[in-house]
């Protein structure tokens, strides 16, 4: 079991090995869920995009309809996290 120290501001810092275990990288977020008996459940916060947000994000950039191959390439890049920052 890992022990963390609470600062005077009420903050804790998760150790690097815990963040690796969760698959969390710098700048990403974690979620905490309160459980009975004063326990907490910690997990990596995963973005939950919608098809509407994807279409809205790219609709203004399209000059012609996409082929299935182009849609598959964009989808694969999105799942791989390669579209961030566009």
Secondary structure, DSSP 4 states (H G I P E B T S, - for coil): ----PPPTTS-----HHHHHHHT--TT--EEEEEEGGGEEEEEE------HHHHHHHHHTT-SSPPPHHHHHHHHHHHHTTTTTT-
